[in-house]
Amino acid sequence: MLRGVLYSLMAIVLSSALAACVQLSSIEGLPRPPRAAIEAYSLTGRIAVHQGEQRYSAGIAWQHDALRDEILLSSPLGQGIAELTRDAGGARLTMSDRKEYSASDWEGLSARMFGFPLPLSLLPRWVVADAPEGATLDASGRPKHFVAAGWTVDYPDYENEAESALPQWVELKRDDIELKLKIDEWQIVK
């Protein structure tokens, strides 16, 4: 009789453990929210900007919400190169030597620093593939290509095959300017 009780108890424990595993798998496999509903996120990866013979590349850690952006650019060894911030007070770039540059918006700041404006105010939506109507879609129904504000935007790779997956690779081109963003990790803030 004791043996039967032990077997029953073990069966209950094992089935509970299996149920917990199934529940964890389904939580991990939950789809991302709709792209247009993603208001706050953070990402890490690498960025490269090319214009003619000029080339800039860095690691990137970006925290975005509707009111503020903080972008930390770092060298391949992980040392901070620069920090960009955007809020109601404007846009600022702080270099590793503590020199600070500012402008009323990101486009003005990038024009001042690089000699050409980057679409930084549009980039927070484009990076999550919140594409305008008329974008070309891939086989999974995700944005693959569009042109907006004079920029050609391509999404060569996503984190997985799900329709709600976020990009792992974003390319922007305009004239002789090219920006490539390789995203290693996403975190959606709720």
C-alpha positions in Angstrom: 0.0 0.0 0.0 2.8 2.4 0.9 4.4 1.6 -2.4 1.2 2.5 -4.3 1.0 5.8 -2.4 4.6 6.6 -3.3 4.0 5.8 -7.0 0.9 8.0 -7.0 2.8 10.8 -5.3 5.7 10.5 -7.8 3.2 10.5 -10.7 1.6 13.7 -9.3 5.0 15.4 -8.9 6.2 14.4 -12.4 2.9 15.5 -14.0 3.1 18.8 -12.2 6.7 19.3 -13.3 5.8 18.5 -16.9 2.9 20.9 -16.7 5.2 23.6 -15.4 7.7 23.0 -18.3 4.9 23.2 -20.8 3.7 26.4 -19.2 7.2 27.9 -19.3 7.6 27.0 -23.0 4.4 28.7 -23.9 5.4 31.8 -22.0 8.8 31.9 -23.8 7.0 31.4 -27.1 4.5 34.2 -26.7 4.4 36.4 -29.8 5.7 40.0 -29.7 3.1 42.7 -29.5 2.1 44.4 -32.8 4.9 46.6 -34.0 2.8 49.8 -33.8 2.1 49.0 -30.1 5.7 48.8 -29.1 6.4 52.1 -27.4 9.4 51.3 -25.2 12.3 48.9 -25.8 16.0 48.4 -25.4 18.4 46.8 -27.8 22.1 46.0 -28.1 24.1 45.4 -31.2 26.5 47.1 -33.6 26.1 50.0 -35.9 28.0 51.1 -39.0 27.6 54.4 -40.9 29.3 55.0 -44.3 29.4 58.1 -46.4 31.8 57.9 -49.3 35.2 57.2 -47.9 34.1 58.0 -44.3 33.3 55.0 -42.1 32.1 54.9 -38.5 31.3 51.8 -36.6 30.6 51.0 -32.9 28.7 48.8 -30.5 25.3 50.2 -29.6 23.1 49.9 -26.5 19.8 51.8 -27.0 17.0 52.5 -24.6 13.9 54.1 -26.1 10.6 55.3 -24.9 8.2 58.1 -26.2 9.9 60.7 -24.0 13.5 59.8 -24.1 16.3 58.0 -25.9 19.6 57.0 -24.5 22.2 55.5 -26.9 25.6 54.4 -25.7 28.2 53.9 -28.5 31.2 51.8 -27.6 34.5 50.5 -29.1 35.0 46.9 -30.1 36.6 46.4 -26.7 33.5 47.8 -24.9 34.9 51.2 -23.9 32.3 54.0 -24.1 32.9 56.3 -27.1 29.9 58.5 -26.9 26.5 58.9 -25.4 23.5 60.3 -27.3 20.4 61.4 -25.5 17.1 62.9 -26.7 14.4 64.4 -24.6 12.1 67.4 -24.4 15.2 69.6 -24.0 16.7 68.5 -27.4 19.5 66.2 -28.4 22.9 65.9 -26.9 26.1 64.0 -27.7 28.7 63.5 -24.9 32.0 62.2 -26.1 34.4 60.1 -24.0 36.5 63.1 -23.3 33.4 64.8 -21.8 33.0 67.3 -24.7 29.4 67.9 -25.3 27.5 68.9 -28.4 23.8 69.8 -28.6 21.0 70.7 -31.0 17.3 71.1 -30.9 16.8 67.6 -32.5 18.6 64.5 -33.6 18.8 65.4 -37.3 20.4 68.8 -36.5 22.9 67.0 -34.2 23.8 64.4 -36.7 24.2 67.1 -39.4 26.5 69.0 -37.1 28.6 65.9 -36.2 28.7 64.0 -39.5 28.0 66.7 -42.0 24.8 65.1 -43.0 21.4 64.5 -41.3 20.5 60.9 -40.3 16.8 60.0 -39.9 17.2 59.6 -36.1 13.7 60.8 -35.2 12.2 58.2 -37.6 14.6 55.4 -36.6 12.9 54.4 -33.4 9.8 53.2 -35.4 11.8 51.9 -38.3 14.1 49.8 -36.1 11.1 47.7 -34.8 9.9 47.4 -38.5 6.9 49.6 -37.9 6.8 50.4 -41.6 4.6 52.7 -43.5 1.7 51.4 -45.6 2.8 50.0 -48.9 6.0 48.4 -47.6 7.0 45.2 -49.4 6.4 42.2 -47.1 8.4 38.9 -46.8 6.9 35.4 -46.9 6.0 35.7 -43.2 4.1 39.0 -43.6 6.8 41.2 -42.1 8.2 44.4 -43.6 11.1 43.6 -46.0 11.6 46.9 -47.9 10.2 50.5 -48.1 11.1 54.0 -49.1 10.2 56.9 -46.8 11.5 60.4 -46.2 14.0 59.9 -49.0 15.5 56.8 -47.3 15.5 53.2 -48.6 15.0 50.8 -45.6 15.6 47.1 -45.8 15.2 44.2 -43.3 17.5 41.4 -44.5 17.0 39.3 -41.3 14.6 38.8 -38.4 15.1 37.1 -35.0 13.0 34.1 -36.1 10.3 33.2 -38.6 7.3 34.4 -36.6 5.2 37.3 -38.1 5.7 39.2 -34.9 9.5 38.8 -34.9 11.7 41.9 -34.6 14.5 42.7 -37.0 18.1 41.5 -36.4 19.4 43.5 -39.3 18.3 46.9 -40.6 19.8 48.8 -43.5 19.1 52.4 -44.5 20.4 54.1 -47.6 20.1 57.6 -49.1 22.4 59.0 -51.8 25.9 57.9 -50.7 25.0 57.5 -47.0 24.5 54.0 -45.7 23.6 53.0 -42.1 23.6 49.3 -41.0 22.3 48.2 -37.6 22.9 44.6 -36.4 20.7 43.8 -33.4 21.9 41.1 -31.1 19.3 41.4 -28.3 15.9 43.0 -27.9 14.0 43.7 -24.7 10.4 45.1 -25.0 9.5 47.2 -22.0 5.8 47.0 -21.0 
